[in-house]
Amino acid sequence: MAKVHLDAVRAKLEEMRHLETSLVAFVESCNEVCCKGPTRECVIIEDLASQTKLEATAPSQGGCQAGSTYVKRPKTAKSNLPQKRTRVIMELGSFARTFGLFFATAIAEIVGCYLPLLWLTGRGSFWLVLPAALRLAVFVWLLTLHPAASGRVYATYGAVYIATALAWLWSVDGVTPTWTDVLGVALALCGAGVIAMGQRVAA
């Protein structure tokens, strides 16, 4: 029984010697081919022993490790979709801020003109002139916050002013806009959008 176990141990030792020889040959081959970093030829895949194959693993720090094989994998290009998405979100946010500024400017202008009209038509006291002057001062200040003092910007603001004036007609004066009013506002806003998009393309 002991002799049988001894023979088995000797057979295992012989297999280990063959495995050691294969490992030494593999390490020397790896050092010759890719010890200076991954190269196009660094695709060593060998059997170290019978019915045993190495799994392809990348070397650490650009070197080769015993018992490891480096297979160069093609680099996948990074998608720029997140960058495009972020750019679109930023542009939409900028457009929303500009639209809000135009709307606030239109409200200040309309109120600054509406209050004196109430006094002149006998529907309000003279003291309405004071808040009207304040509103017009706010209107002038808001104009300084517009993107640029150019005719293109004011043309875009004019479309927002038309839409705000029609909303004022409906909510304050109690007059329901007709379909032609709505169509005119839609055309004005579409024209403003064309002007704004043309400016972005030119930029």
CNS distance restraints for C-alpha pairs under 8 A (distance, minus, plus):
assign (resid   1 and name CA) (resid   5 and name CA) 6.51 0.50 0.50
assign (resid   2 and name CA) (resid   6 and name CA) 6.10 0.50 0.50
assign (resid   3 and name CA) (resid   7 and name CA) 6.10 0.50 0.50
assign (resid   4 and name CA) (resid   8 and name CA) 6.31 0.50 0.50
assign (resid   5 and name CA) (resid   9 and name CA) 6.21 0.50 0.50
assign (resid   6 and name CA) (resid  10 and name CA) 6.21 0.50 0.50
assign (resid   7 and name CA) (resid  11 and name CA) 6.20 0.50 0.50
assign (resid   8 and name CA) (resid  12 and name CA) 6.28 0.50 0.50
assign (resid   9 and name CA) (resid  13 and name CA) 6.16 0.50 0.50
assign (resid  10 and name CA) (resid  14 and name CA) 6.20 0.50 0.50
assign (resid  11 and name CA) (resid  15 and name CA) 6.33 0.50 0.50
assign (resid  12 and name CA) (resid  16 and name CA) 6.19 0.50 0.50
assign (resid  13 and name CA) (resid  17 and name CA) 6.25 0.50 0.50
assign (resid  14 and name CA) (resid  18 and name CA) 6.42 0.50 0.50
assign (resid  15 and name CA) (resid  19 and name CA) 6.18 0.50 0.50
assign (resid  16 and name CA) (resid  20 and name CA) 6.05 0.50 0.50
assign (resid  17 and name CA) (resid  21 and name CA) 6.23 0.50 0.50
assign (resid  18 and name CA) (resid  22 and name CA) 6.28 0.50 0.50
assign (resid  18 and name CA) (resid  49 and name CA) 7.54 0.50 0.50
assign (resid  19 and name CA) (resid  23 and name CA) 6.15 0.50 0.50
assign (resid  19 and name CA) (resid  48 and name CA) 6.27 0.50 0.50
assign (resid  19 and name CA) (resid  49 and name CA) 5.89 0.50 0.50
assign (resid  20 and name CA) (resid  24 and name CA) 6.19 0.50 0.50
assign (resid  21 and name CA) (resid  25 and name CA) 6.28 0.50 0.50
assign (resid  22 and name CA) (resid  26 and name CA) 6.07 0.50 0.50
assign (resid  22 and name CA) (resid  48 and name CA) 5.36 0.50 0.50
assign (resid  22 and name CA) (resid  49 and name CA) 7.23 0.50 0.50
assign (resid  23 and name CA) (resid  27 and name CA) 6.11 0.50 0.50
assign (resid  23 and name CA) (resid  48 and name CA) 6.45 0.50 0.50
assign (resid  23 and name CA) (resid  66 and name CA) 7.22 0.50 0.50
assign (resid  23 and name CA) (resid  67 and name CA) 6.72 0.50 0.50
assign (resid  24 and name CA) (resid  28 and name CA) 6.22 0.50 0.50
assign (resid  25 and name CA) (resid  29 and name CA) 6.14 0.50 0.50
assign (resid  26 and name CA) (resid  30 and name CA) 6.06 0.50 0.50
assign (resid  26 and name CA) (resid  46 and name CA) 7.69 0.50 0.50
assign (resid  26 and name CA) (resid  48 and name CA) 7.87 0.50 0.50
assign (resid  26 and name CA) (resid  66 and name CA) 7.67 0.50 0.50
assign (resid  26 and name CA) (resid  67 and name CA) 7.65 0.50 0.50
assign (resid  27 and name CA) (resid  31 and name CA) 6.09 0.50 0.50
assign (resid  27 and name CA) (resid  64 and name CA) 7.93 0.50 0.50
assign (resid  27 and name CA) (resid  65 and name CA) 7.52 0.50 0.50
assign (resid  27 and name CA) (resid  66 and name CA) 5.55 0.50 0.50
assign (resid  27 and name CA) (resid  67 and name CA) 7.40 0.50 0.50
assign (resid  28 and name CA) (resid  32 and name CA) 6.26 0.50 0.50
assign (resid  29 and name CA) (resid  33 and name CA) 6.27 0.50 0.50
assign (resid  30 and name CA) (resid  34 and name CA) 5.74 0.50 0.50
assign (resid  30 and name CA) (resid  35 and name CA) 6.50 0.50 0.50
assign (resid  30 and name CA) (resid  42 and name CA) 7.79 0.50 0.50
assign (resid  30 and name CA) (resid  44 and name CA) 7.22 0.50 0.50
assign (resid  30 and name CA) (resid  64 and name CA) 6.52 0.50 0.50
assign (resid  30 and name CA) (resid  69 and name CA) 7.88 0.50 0.50
assign (resid  31 and name CA) (resid  35 and name CA) 4.48 0.50 0.50
assign (resid  31 and name CA) (resid  36 and name CA) 7.98 0.50 0.50
assign (resid  31 and name CA) (resid  64 and name CA) 6.72 0.50 0.50
assign (resid  33 and name CA) (resid  39 and name CA) 7.92 0.50 0.50
assign (resid  33 and name CA) (resid  41 and name CA) 6.96 0.50 0.50
assign (resid  33 and name CA) (resid  42 and name CA) 5.98 0.50 0.50
assign (resid  34 and name CA) (resid  38 and name CA) 5.54 0.50 0.50
assign (resid  34 and name CA) (resid  39 and name CA) 6.28 0.50 0.50
assign (resid  34 and name CA) (resid  41 and name CA) 7.79 0.50 0.50
assign (resid  34 and name CA) (resid  42 and name CA) 5.49 0.50 0.50
assign (resid  34 and name CA) (resid  63 and name CA) 7.20 0.50 0.50
assign (resid  34 and name CA) (resid  64 and name CA) 6.92 0.50 0.50
assign (resid  35 and name CA) (resid  62 and name CA) 7.51 0.50 0.50
assign (resid  35 and name CA) (resid  63 and name CA) 5.11 0.50 0.50
assign (resid  35 and name CA) (resid  64 and name CA) 5.59 0.50 0.50
assign (resid  36 and name CA) (resid  62 and name CA) 6.90 0.50 0.50
assign (resid  36 and name CA) (resid  63 and name CA) 6.36 0.50 0.50
assign (resid  37 and name CA) (resid  62 and name CA) 4.51 0.50 0.50
assign (resid  37 and name CA) (resid  63 and name CA) 5.66 0.50 0.50
assign (resid  38 and name CA) (resid  42 and name CA) 6.01 0.50 0.50
assign (resid  38 and name CA) (resid  62 and name CA) 6.52 0.50 0.50
assign (resid  38 and name CA) (resid  63 and name CA) 7.91 0.50 0.50
assign (resid  38 and name CA) (resid  70 and name CA) 7.49 0.50 0.50
assign (resid  38 and name CA) (resid  72 and name CA) 7.06 0.50 0.50
assign (resid  39 and name CA) (resid  72 and name CA) 7.65 0.50 0.50
assign (resid  40 and name CA) (resid  72 and name CA) 7.18 0.50 0.50
assign (resid  42 and name CA) (resid  70 and name CA) 6.38 0.50 0.50
assign (resid  42 and name CA) (resid  71 and name CA) 6.50 0.50 0.50
assign (resid  42 and name CA) (resid  72 and name CA) 7.16 0.50 0.50
assign (resid  43 and name CA) (resid  69 and name CA) 7.24 0.50 0.50
assign (resid  43 and name CA) (resid  70 and name CA) 5.94 0.50 0.50
assign (resid  43 and name CA) (resid  71 and name CA) 4.81 0.50 0.50
assign (resid  43 and name CA) (resid  72 and name CA) 6.87 0.50 0.50
assign (resid  44 and name CA) (resid  69 and name CA) 6.01 0.50 0.50
assign (resid  44 and name CA) (resid  70 and name CA) 6.84 0.50 0.50
assign (resid  44 and name CA) (resid  71 and name CA) 7.31 0.50 0.50
assign (resid  45 and name CA) (resid  53 and name CA) 7.90 0.50 0.50
assign (resid  45 and name CA) (resid  54 and name CA) 6.74 0.50 0.50
assign (resid  45 and name CA) (resid  56 and name CA) 7.46 0.50 0.50
assign (resid  45 and name CA) (resid  69 and name CA) 6.33 0.50 0.50
assign (resid  46 and name CA) (resid  53 and name CA) 6.66 0.50 0.50
assign (resid  46 and name CA) (resid  54 and name CA) 6.80 0.50 0.50
assign (resid  47 and name CA) (resid  51 and name CA) 7.66 0.50 0.50
assign (resid  47 and name CA) (resid  52 and name CA) 5.95 0.50 0.50
assign (resid  47 and name CA) (resid  53 and name CA) 4.77 0.50 0.50
assign (resid  47 and name CA) (resid  54 and name CA) 6.61 0.50 0.50
assign (resid  48 and name CA) (resid  52 and name CA) 6.34 0.50 0.50
assign (resid  48 and name CA) (resid  53 and name CA) 6.41 0.50 0.50
assign (resid  48 and name CA) (resid  54 and name CA) 7.24 0.50 0.50
assign (resid  49 and name CA) (resid  53 and name CA) 7.43 0.50 0.50
assign (resid  54 and name CA) (resid  67 and name CA) 7.40 0.50 0.50
assign (resid  54 and name CA) (resid  68 and name CA) 6.94 0.50 0.50
assign (resid  54 and name CA) (resid  69 and name CA) 7.04 0.50 0.50
assign (resid  55 and name CA) (resid  68 and name CA) 7.31 0.50 0.50
assign (resid  55 and name CA) (resid  69 and name CA) 7.00 0.50 0.50
assign (resid  56 and name CA) (resid  68 and name CA) 6.81 0.50 0.50
assign (resid  56 and name CA) (resid  69 and name CA) 5.02 0.50 0.50
assign (resid  56 and name CA) (resid  70 and name CA) 5.79 0.50 0.50
assign (resid  56 and name CA) (resid  71 and name CA) 6.10 0.50 0.50
assign (resid  57 and name CA) (resid  68 and name CA) 6.00 0.50 0.50
assign (resid  57 and name CA) (resid  69 and name CA) 5.45 0.50 0.50
assign (resid  57 and name CA) (resid  70 and name CA) 5.33 0.50 0.50
assign (resid  57 and name CA) (resid  71 and name CA) 6.98 0.50 0.50
assign (resid  58 and name CA) (resid  68 and name CA) 7.60 0.50 0.50
assign (resid  58 and name CA) (resid  69 and name CA) 6.68 0.50 0.50
assign (resid  58 and name CA) (resid  70 and name CA) 4.61 0.50 0.50
assign (resid  58 and name CA) (resid  71 and name CA) 6.69 0.50 0.50
assign (resid  58 and name CA) (resid  72 and name CA) 7.90 0.50 0.50
assign (resid  59 and name CA) (resid  63 and name CA) 5.53 0.50 0.50
assign (resid  59 and name CA) (resid  64 and name CA) 5.18 0.50 0.50
assign (resid  59 and name CA) (resid  65 and name CA) 6.32 0.50 0.50
assign (resid  59 and name CA) (resid  68 and name CA) 7.24 0.50 0.50
assign (resid  59 and name CA) (resid  69 and name CA) 7.35 0.50 0.50
assign (resid  59 and name CA) (resid  70 and name CA) 6.05 0.50 0.50
assign (resid  60 and name CA) (resid  64 and name CA) 7.15 0.50 0.50
assign (resid  60 and name CA) (resid  65 and name CA) 7.72 0.50 0.50
assign (resid  64 and name CA) (resid  68 and name CA) 7.19 0.50 0.50
assign (resid  64 and name CA) (resid  69 and name CA) 7.71 0.50 0.50
assign (resid  64 and name CA) (resid  70 and name CA) 7.83 0.50 0.50
assign (resid  65 and name CA) (resid  69 and name CA) 7.87 0.50 0.50
assign (resid  80 and name CA) (resid  84 and name CA) 6.38 0.50 0.50
assign (resid  81 and name CA) (resid  85 and name CA) 6.09 0.50 0.50
assign (resid  82 and name CA) (resid  86 and name CA) 6.09 0.50 0.50
assign (resid  83 and name CA) (resid  87 and name CA) 6.14 0.50 0.50
assign (resid  84 and name CA) (resid  88 and name CA) 6.19 0.50 0.50
assign (resid  85 and name CA) (resid  89 and name CA) 6.22 0.50 0.50
assign (resid  86 and name CA) (resid  90 and name CA) 6.15 0.50 0.50
assign (resid  87 and name CA) (resid  91 and name CA) 6.17 0.50 0.50
assign (resid  88 and name CA) (resid  92 and name CA) 6.11 0.50 0.50
assign (resid  89 and name CA) (resid  93 and name CA) 6.10 0.50 0.50
assign (resid  90 and name CA) (resid  94 and name CA) 6.13 0.50 0.50
assign (resid  91 and name CA) (resid  95 and name CA) 6.10 0.50 0.50
assign (resid  92 and name CA) (resid  96 and name CA) 6.12 0.50 0.50
assign (resid  93 and name CA) (resid  97 and name CA) 6.23 0.50 0.50
assign (resid  94 and name CA) (resid  98 and name CA) 6.19 0.50 0.50
assign (resid  95 and name CA) (resid  99 and name CA) 6.06 0.50 0.50
assign (resid  96 and name CA) (resid 100 and name CA) 6.08 0.50 0.50
assign (resid  97 and name CA) (resid 101 and name CA) 6.17 0.50 0.50
assign (resid  98 and name CA) (resid 102 and name CA) 6.20 0.50 0.50
assign (resid  98 and name CA) (resid 146 and name CA) 7.60 0.50 0.50
assign (resid  98 and name CA) (resid 147 and name CA) 7.91 0.50 0.50
assign (resid  99 and name CA) (resid 103 and name CA) 6.13 0.50 0.50
assign (resid  99 and name CA) (resid 160 and name CA) 7.70 0.50 0.50
assign (resid 100 and name CA) (resid 104 and name CA) 6.18 0.50 0.50
assign (resid 101 and name CA) (resid 105 and name CA) 6.13 0.50 0.50
assign (resid 101 and name CA) (resid 142 and name CA) 7.43 0.50 0.50
assign (resid 101 and name CA) (resid 145 and name CA) 7.92 0.50 0.50
assign (resid 101 and name CA) (resid 146 and name CA) 7.41 0.50 0.50
assign (resid 102 and name CA) (resid 106 and name CA) 6.14 0.50 0.50
assign (resid 102 and name CA) (resid 146 and name CA) 7.85 0.50 0.50
assign (resid 102 and name CA) (resid 157 and name CA) 5.74 0.50 0.50
assign (resid 102 and name CA) (resid 160 and name CA) 6.46 0.50 0.50
assign (resid 102 and name CA) (resid 161 and name CA) 7.54 0.50 0.50
assign (resid 103 and name CA) (resid 107 and name CA) 6.25 0.50 0.50
assign (resid 103 and name CA) (resid 160 and name CA) 6.40 0.50 0.50
assign (resid 103 and name CA) (resid 161 and name CA) 7.03 0.50 0.50
assign (resid 103 and name CA) (resid 164 and name CA) 6.93 0.50 0.50
assign (resid 104 and name CA) (resid 108 and name CA) 6.25 0.50 0.50
assign (resid 104 and name CA) (resid 142 and name CA) 7.89 0.50 0.50
assign (resid 105 and name CA) (resid 109 and name CA) 6.21 0.50 0.50
assign (resid 105 and name CA) (resid 138 and name CA) 8.00 0.50 0.50
assign (resid 105 and name CA) (resid 139 and name CA) 5.49 0.50 0.50
assign (resid 105 and name CA) (resid 142 and name CA) 5.85 0.50 0.50
assign (resid 105 and name CA) (resid 143 and name CA) 7.04 0.50 0.50
assign (resid 106 and name CA) (resid 110 and name CA) 6.08 0.50 0.50
assign (resid 106 and name CA) (resid 139 and name CA) 7.78 0.50 0.50
assign (resid 106 and name CA) (resid 160 and name CA) 7.33 0.50 0.50
assign (resid 106 and name CA) (resid 161 and name CA) 5.15 0.50 0.50
assign (resid 106 and name CA) (resid 164 and name CA) 6.60 0.50 0.50
assign (resid 106 and name CA) (resid 165 and name CA) 7.91 0.50 0.50
assign (resid 107 and name CA) (resid 111 and name CA) 6.05 0.50 0.50
assign (resid 107 and name CA) (resid 164 and name CA) 7.17 0.50 0.50
assign (resid 108 and name CA) (resid 112 and name CA) 5.95 0.50 0.50
assign (resid 108 and name CA) (resid 135 and name CA) 5.31 0.50 0.50
assign (resid 108 and name CA) (resid 136 and name CA) 6.38 0.50 0.50
assign (resid 108 and name CA) (resid 138 and name CA) 6.55 0.50 0.50
assign (resid 108 and name CA) (resid 139 and name CA) 5.15 0.50 0.50
assign (resid 109 and name CA) (resid 113 and name CA) 6.32 0.50 0.50
assign (resid 109 and name CA) (resid 135 and name CA) 6.96 0.50 0.50
assign (resid 109 and name CA) (resid 136 and name CA) 6.04 0.50 0.50
assign (resid 109 and name CA) (resid 139 and name CA) 5.64 0.50 0.50
assign (resid 110 and name CA) (resid 114 and name CA) 5.88 0.50 0.50
assign (resid 110 and name CA) (resid 165 and name CA) 7.35 0.50 0.50
assign (resid 111 and name CA) (resid 115 and name CA) 6.08 0.50 0.50
assign (resid 111 and name CA) (resid 132 and name CA) 6.73 0.50 0.50
assign (resid 111 and name CA) (resid 135 and name CA) 6.65 0.50 0.50
assign (resid 112 and name CA) (resid 116 and name CA) 7.32 0.50 0.50
assign (resid 112 and name CA) (resid 131 and name CA) 7.55 0.50 0.50
assign (resid 112 and name CA) (resid 132 and name CA) 4.27 0.50 0.50
assign (resid 112 and name CA) (resid 133 and name CA) 6.44 0.50 0.50
assign (resid 112 and name CA) (resid 134 and name CA) 7.58 0.50 0.50
assign (resid 112 and name CA) (resid 135 and name CA) 4.95 0.50 0.50
assign (resid 112 and name CA) (resid 136 and name CA) 5.04 0.50 0.50
assign (resid 113 and name CA) (resid 117 and name CA) 6.52 0.50 0.50
assign (resid 113 and name CA) (resid 132 and name CA) 6.84 0.50 0.50
assign (resid 113 and name CA) (resid 136 and name CA) 7.92 0.50 0.50
assign (resid 114 and name CA) (resid 118 and name CA) 6.44 0.50 0.50
assign (resid 114 and name CA) (resid 132 and name CA) 7.83 0.50 0.50
assign (resid 115 and name CA) (resid 119 and name CA) 6.71 0.50 0.50
assign (resid 115 and name CA) (resid 124 and name CA) 7.99 0.50 0.50
assign (resid 115 and name CA) (resid 128 and name CA) 5.75 0.50 0.50
assign (resid 115 and name CA) (resid 129 and name CA) 6.67 0.50 0.50
assign (resid 115 and name CA) (resid 131 and name CA) 7.77 0.50 0.50
assign (resid 115 and name CA) (resid 132 and name CA) 5.69 0.50 0.50
assign (resid 116 and name CA) (resid 120 and name CA) 6.14 0.50 0.50
assign (resid 116 and name CA) (resid 128 and name CA) 6.38 0.50 0.50
assign (resid 116 and name CA) (resid 129 and name CA) 5.60 0.50 0.50
assign (resid 116 and name CA) (resid 132 and name CA) 6.59 0.50 0.50
assign (resid 117 and name CA) (resid 121 and name CA) 6.06 0.50 0.50
assign (resid 118 and name CA) (resid 122 and name CA) 6.24 0.50 0.50
assign (resid 118 and name CA) (resid 123 and name CA) 4.91 0.50 0.50
assign (resid 118 and name CA) (resid 124 and name CA) 5.09 0.50 0.50
assign (resid 118 and name CA) (resid 125 and name CA) 7.86 0.50 0.50
assign (resid 118 and name CA) (resid 128 and name CA) 7.94 0.50 0.50
assign (resid 119 and name CA) (resid 123 and name CA) 5.79 0.50 0.50
assign (resid 119 and name CA) (resid 124 and name CA) 4.50 0.50 0.50
assign (resid 119 and name CA) (resid 125 and name CA) 5.41 0.50 0.50
assign (resid 119 and name CA) (resid 126 and name CA) 5.76 0.50 0.50
assign (resid 119 and name CA) (resid 128 and name CA) 6.76 0.50 0.50
assign (resid 119 and name CA) (resid 129 and name CA) 7.73 0.50 0.50
assign (resid 120 and name CA) (resid 124 and name CA) 7.88 0.50 0.50
assign (resid 124 and name CA) (resid 128 and name CA) 6.93 0.50 0.50
assign (resid 127 and name CA) (resid 131 and name CA) 7.76 0.50 0.50
assign (resid 128 and name CA) (resid 132 and name CA) 6.23 0.50 0.50
assign (resid 129 and name CA) (resid 133 and name CA) 6.06 0.50 0.50
assign (resid 130 and name CA) (resid 134 and name CA) 6.36 0.50 0.50
assign (resid 131 and name CA) (resid 135 and name CA) 6.08 0.50 0.50
assign (resid 132 and name CA) (resid 136 and name CA) 6.20 0.50 0.50
assign (resid 133 and name CA) (resid 137 and name CA) 6.18 0.50 0.50
assign (resid 134 and name CA) (resid 138 and name CA) 6.30 0.50 0.50
assign (resid 135 and name CA) (resid 139 and name CA) 6.10 0.50 0.50
assign (resid 136 and name CA) (resid 140 and name CA) 6.24 0.50 0.50
assign (resid 137 and name CA) (resid 141 and name CA) 6.26 0.50 0.50
assign (resid 138 and name CA) (resid 142 and name CA) 6.07 0.50 0.50
assign (resid 139 and name CA) (resid 143 and name CA) 6.33 0.50 0.50
assign (resid 140 and name CA) (resid 144 and name CA) 6.83 0.50 0.50
assign (resid 141 and name CA) (resid 145 and name CA) 7.08 0.50 0.50
assign (resid 142 and name CA) (resid 146 and name CA) 6.94 0.50 0.50
assign (resid 144 and name CA) (resid 149 and name CA) 7.79 0.50 0.50
assign (resid 146 and name CA) (resid 153 and name CA) 7.67 0.50 0.50
assign (resid 147 and name CA) (resid 153 and name CA) 7.23 0.50 0.50
assign (resid 148 and name CA) (resid 153 and name CA) 6.50 0.50 0.50
assign (resid 149 and name CA) (resid 153 and name CA) 6.82 0.50 0.50
assign (resid 149 and name CA) (resid 154 and name CA) 7.44 0.50 0.50
assign (resid 150 and name CA) (resid 154 and name CA) 6.37 0.50 0.50
assign (resid 151 and name CA) (resid 155 and name CA) 5.92 0.50 0.50
assign (resid 152 and name CA) (resid 156 and name CA) 6.36 0.50 0.50
assign (resid 152 and name CA) (resid 195 and name CA) 7.15 0.50 0.50
assign (resid 153 and name CA) (resid 157 and name CA) 6.17 0.50 0.50
assign (resid 154 and name CA) (resid 158 and name CA) 5.95 0.50 0.50
assign (resid 155 and name CA) (resid 159 and name CA) 6.75 0.50 0.50
assign (resid 155 and name CA) (resid 192 and name CA) 7.03 0.50 0.50
assign (resid 156 and name CA) (resid 160 and name CA) 6.86 0.50 0.50
assign (resid 156 and name CA) (resid 191 and name CA) 7.95 0.50 0.50
assign (resid 156 and name CA) (resid 192 and name CA) 4.66 0.50 0.50
assign (resid 156 and name CA) (resid 193 and name CA) 7.64 0.50 0.50
assign (resid 156 and name CA) (resid 195 and name CA) 7.00 0.50 0.50
assign (resid 156 and name CA) (resid 196 and name CA) 7.20 0.50 0.50
assign (resid 157 and name CA) (resid 161 and name CA) 6.12 0.50 0.50
assign (resid 157 and name CA) (resid 192 and name CA) 7.86 0.50 0.50
assign (resid 158 and name CA) (resid 162 and name CA) 6.21 0.50 0.50
assign (resid 159 and name CA) (resid 163 and name CA) 6.45 0.50 0.50
assign (resid 159 and name CA) (resid 185 and name CA) 7.35 0.50 0.50
assign (resid 159 and name CA) (resid 188 and name CA) 5.07 0.50 0.50
assign (resid 159 and name CA) (resid 189 and name CA) 5.41 0.50 0.50
assign (resid 159 and name CA) (resid 191 and name CA) 7.79 0.50 0.50
assign (resid 159 and name CA) (resid 192 and name CA) 6.09 0.50 0.50
assign (resid 160 and name CA) (resid 164 and name CA) 6.14 0.50 0.50
assign (resid 160 and name CA) (resid 189 and name CA) 6.88 0.50 0.50
assign (resid 161 and name CA) (resid 165 and name CA) 5.99 0.50 0.50
assign (resid 162 and name CA) (resid 166 and name CA) 6.30 0.50 0.50
assign (resid 162 and name CA) (resid 185 and name CA) 6.47 0.50 0.50
assign (resid 162 and name CA) (resid 188 and name CA) 7.61 0.50 0.50
assign (resid 163 and name CA) (resid 167 and name CA) 6.29 0.50 0.50
assign (resid 163 and name CA) (resid 185 and name CA) 5.51 0.50 0.50
assign (resid 163 and name CA) (resid 189 and name CA) 7.85 0.50 0.50
assign (resid 164 and name CA) (resid 168 and name CA) 6.10 0.50 0.50
assign (resid 165 and name CA) (resid 169 and name CA) 6.16 0.50 0.50
assign (resid 166 and name CA) (resid 170 and name CA) 6.39 0.50 0.50
assign (resid 166 and name CA) (resid 177 and name CA) 6.98 0.50 0.50
assign (resid 166 and name CA) (resid 181 and name CA) 7.50 0.50 0.50
assign (resid 166 and name CA) (resid 185 and name CA) 7.94 0.50 0.50
assign (resid 167 and name CA) (resid 171 and name CA) 6.06 0.50 0.50
assign (resid 168 and name CA) (resid 172 and name CA) 5.38 0.50 0.50
assign (resid 168 and name CA) (resid 173 and name CA) 6.87 0.50 0.50
assign (resid 169 and name CA) (resid 173 and name CA) 4.96 0.50 0.50
assign (resid 169 and name CA) (resid 174 and name CA) 6.35 0.50 0.50
assign (resid 169 and name CA) (resid 175 and name CA) 5.67 0.50 0.50
assign (resid 169 and name CA) (resid 176 and name CA) 7.38 0.50 0.50
assign (resid 169 and name CA) (resid 177 and name CA) 7.48 0.50 0.50
assign (resid 170 and name CA) (resid 174 and name CA) 4.93 0.50 0.50
assign (resid 170 and name CA) (resid 175 and name CA) 4.81 0.50 0.50
assign (resid 170 and name CA) (resid 176 and name CA) 5.16 0.50 0.50
assign (resid 170 and name CA) (resid 177 and name CA) 6.45 0.50 0.50
assign (resid 171 and name CA) (resid 175 and name CA) 7.66 0.50 0.50
assign (resid 177 and name CA) (resid 181 and name CA) 5.64 0.50 0.50
assign (resid 177 and name CA) (resid 182 and name CA) 6.78 0.50 0.50
assign (resid 178 and name CA) (resid 182 and name CA) 6.48 0.50 0.50
assign (resid 179 and name CA) (resid 183 and name CA) 6.02 0.50 0.50
assign (resid 180 and name CA) (resid 184 and name CA) 5.97 0.50 0.50
assign (resid 181 and name CA) (resid 185 and name CA) 6.25 0.50 0.50
assign (resid 182 and name CA) (resid 186 and name CA) 6.17 0.50 0.50
assign (resid 183 and name CA) (resid 187 and name CA) 6.17 0.50 0.50
assign (resid 184 and name CA) (resid 188 and name CA) 6.12 0.50 0.50
assign (resid 185 and name CA) (resid 189 and name CA) 6.13 0.50 0.50
assign (resid 186 and name CA) (resid 190 and name CA) 6.09 0.50 0.50
assign (resid 187 and name CA) (resid 191 and name CA) 6.09 0.50 0.50
assign (resid 188 and name CA) (resid 192 and name CA) 6.21 0.50 0.50
assign (resid 189 and name CA) (resid 193 and name CA) 6.15 0.50 0.50
assign (resid 190 and name CA) (resid 194 and name CA) 6.26 0.50 0.50
assign (resid 191 and name CA) (resid 195 and name CA) 6.27 0.50 0.50
assign (resid 192 and name CA) (resid 196 and name CA) 6.13 0.50 0.50
assign (resid 193 and name CA) (resid 197 and name CA) 6.04 0.50 0.50
assign (resid 194 and name CA) (resid 198 and name CA) 5.98 0.50 0.50
assign (resid 195 and name CA) (resid 199 and name CA) 6.25 0.50 0.50
assign (resid 196 and name CA) (resid 200 and name CA) 6.45 0.50 0.50
assign (resid 197 and name CA) (resid 201 and name CA) 6.23 0.50 0.50
assign (resid 198 and name CA) (resid 202 and name CA) 6.14 0.50 0.50
assign (resid 199 and name CA) (resid 203 and name CA) 6.17 0.50 0.50
